[in-house]
Amino acid sequence: MRQYVLIAQDRPAIDAYPDPEAPIHFESIGCTLLLREVYDKAEFEAPGQPT
């Protein structure tokens, strides 16, 4: 997967998400991150599991 896009049906909004392995560049602050680095130490419950 290279990218996925969510298009809202109830308002004018589009959210685009990159491939988790692709770098995300924030030009305004001169920073580049990988999504996996942002969530490196986060633990998520499996889908469908109670919270």
Distance bins in CASP14 RR format, pairs under 12 A and 6 or more apart:
PFRMAT RR
TARGET T0000
AUTHOR 0000-0000-0000
RMODE 2
METHOD distances of the structure
MODEL  1
1 17 0 0 0 0 1 0 0 0 0 0 0
1 18 0 0 0 0 1 0 0 0 0 0 0
1 19 1 0 1 0 0 0 0 0 0 0 0
1 20 0 0 0 0 1 0 0 0 0 0 0
1 21 0 0 0 0 1 0 0 0 0 0 0
1 22 0 0 0 0 0 1 0 0 0 0 0
2 16 0 0 0 0 0 1 0 0 0 0 0
2 17 0 0 0 0 0 1 0 0 0 0 0
2 18 1 0 0 1 0 0 0 0 0 0 0
2 19 1 0 1 0 0 0 0 0 0 0 0
2 20 0 0 0 0 0 1 0 0 0 0 0
2 21 0 0 0 0 1 0 0 0 0 0 0
2 22 1 0 0 1 0 0 0 0 0 0 0
3 14 0 0 0 0 0 1 0 0 0 0 0
3 15 0 0 0 0 0 1 0 0 0 0 0
3 16 1 0 0 1 0 0 0 0 0 0 0
3 17 1 0 0 1 0 0 0 0 0 0 0
3 18 1 0 1 0 0 0 0 0 0 0 0
3 19 1 0 0 1 0 0 0 0 0 0 0
3 20 0 0 0 0 0 1 0 0 0 0 0
3 21 0 0 0 0 0 1 0 0 0 0 0
3 22 1 0 0 1 0 0 0 0 0 0 0
3 24 0 0 0 0 0 1 0 0 0 0 0
3 35 0 0 0 0 0 1 0 0 0 0 0
4 14 0 0 0 0 0 1 0 0 0 0 0
4 15 0 0 0 0 1 0 0 0 0 0 0
4 16 1 0 0 1 0 0 0 0 0 0 0
4 17 1 0 1 0 0 0 0 0 0 0 0
4 18 0 0 0 0 1 0 0 0 0 0 0
4 19 0 0 0 0 1 0 0 0 0 0 0
4 20 0 0 0 0 0 1 0 0 0 0 0
4 22 0 0 0 0 0 1 0 0 0 0 0
5 13 0 0 0 0 0 1 0 0 0 0 0
5 14 1 0 0 1 0 0 0 0 0 0 0
5 15 1 0 0 1 0 0 0 0 0 0 0
5 16 1 0 1 0 0 0 0 0 0 0 0
5 17 1 0 0 1 0 0 0 0 0 0 0
5 18 0 0 0 0 0 1 0 0 0 0 0
6 13 0 0 0 0 1 0 0 0 0 0 0
6 14 1 0 0 1 0 0 0 0 0 0 0
6 15 1 0 1 0 0 0 0 0 0 0 0
6 16 1 0 0 1 0 0 0 0 0 0 0
6 17 1 0 0 1 0 0 0 0 0 0 0
7 13 1 0 0 1 0 0 0 0 0 0 0
7 14 1 0 1 0 0 0 0 0 0 0 0
7 15 0 0 0 0 1 0 0 0 0 0 0
7 16 0 0 0 0 1 0 0 0 0 0 0
8 14 1 0 0 1 0 0 0 0 0 0 0
8 15 0 0 0 0 1 0 0 0 0 0 0
16 22 0 0 0 0 0 1 0 0 0 0 0
16 24 0 0 0 0 0 1 0 0 0 0 0
17 24 0 0 0 0 1 0 0 0 0 0 0
17 35 0 0 0 0 1 0 0 0 0 0 0
18 24 1 0 1 0 0 0 0 0 0 0 0
18 25 0 0 0 0 0 1 0 0 0 0 0
18 32 0 0 0 0 0 1 0 0 0 0 0
18 33 0 0 0 0 0 1 0 0 0 0 0
18 34 0 0 0 0 1 0 0 0 0 0 0
18 35 1 0 0 1 0 0 0 0 0 0 0
18 36 0 0 0 0 0 1 0 0 0 0 0
18 38 0 0 0 0 0 1 0 0 0 0 0
19 34 0 0 0 0 1 0 0 0 0 0 0
19 35 0 0 0 0 1 0 0 0 0 0 0
19 36 0 0 0 0 0 1 0 0 0 0 0
20 33 0 0 0 0 0 1 0 0 0 0 0
20 34 1 0 0 1 0 0 0 0 0 0 0
20 35 1 0 1 0 0 0 0 0 0 0 0
20 36 1 0 1 0 0 0 0 0 0 0 0
20 37 0 0 0 0 0 1 0 0 0 0 0
20 38 0 0 0 0 1 0 0 0 0 0 0
20 39 0 0 0 0 1 0 0 0 0 0 0
20 40 0 0 0 0 0 1 0 0 0 0 0
21 33 0 0 0 0 0 1 0 0 0 0 0
21 34 1 0 0 1 0 0 0 0 0 0 0
21 35 1 0 0 1 0 0 0 0 0 0 0
21 36 1 0 0 1 0 0 0 0 0 0 0
21 37 0 0 0 0 0 1 0 0 0 0 0
22 32 0 0 0 0 0 1 0 0 0 0 0
22 33 0 0 0 0 0 1 0 0 0 0 0
22 34 1 0 0 1 0 0 0 0 0 0 0
22 35 1 0 0 1 0 0 0 0 0 0 0
22 36 0 0 0 0 0 1 0 0 0 0 0
23 30 0 0 0 0 0 1 0 0 0 0 0
23 31 0 0 0 0 0 1 0 0 0 0 0
23 32 1 0 1 0 0 0 0 0 0 0 0
23 33 1 0 0 1 0 0 0 0 0 0 0
23 34 1 0 1 0 0 0 0 0 0 0 0
23 35 0 0 0 0 1 0 0 0 0 0 0
23 36 0 0 0 0 0 1 0 0 0 0 0
23 37 0 0 0 0 1 0 0 0 0 0 0
23 38 0 0 0 0 0 1 0 0 0 0 0
24 30 0 0 0 0 0 1 0 0 0 0 0
24 31 0 0 0 0 1 0 0 0 0 0 0
24 32 1 0 0 1 0 0 0 0 0 0 0
24 33 1 0 1 0 0 0 0 0 0 0 0
24 34 1 0 0 1 0 0 0 0 0 0 0
24 35 1 0 0 1 0 0 0 0 0 0 0
24 36 0 0 0 0 0 1 0 0 0 0 0
24 37 0 0 0 0 1 0 0 0 0 0 0
24 38 0 0 0 0 1 0 0 0 0 0 0
25 31 1 0 0 1 0 0 0 0 0 0 0
25 32 1 0 1 0 0 0 0 0 0 0 0
25 33 0 0 0 0 1 0 0 0 0 0 0
25 34 0 0 0 0 0 1 0 0 0 0 0
26 32 1 0 0 1 0 0 0 0 0 0 0
26 33 1 0 0 1 0 0 0 0 0 0 0
26 38 0 0 0 0 0 1 0 0 0 0 0
31 37 0 0 0 0 0 1 0 0 0 0 0
31 38 0 0 0 0 0 1 0 0 0 0 0
32 38 0 0 0 0 0 1 0 0 0 0 0
33 39 0 0 0 0 0 1 0 0 0 0 0
33 40 0 0 0 0 0 1 0 0 0 0 0
34 40 0 0 0 0 1 0 0 0 0 0 0
35 42 0 0 0 0 0 1 0 0 0 0 0
36 42 0 0 0 0 0 1 0 0 0 0 0
43 49 0 0 0 0 0 1 0 0 0 0 0
44 51 0 0 0 0 0 1 0 0 0 0 0
45 51 1 0 0 1 0 0 0 0 0 0 0
END
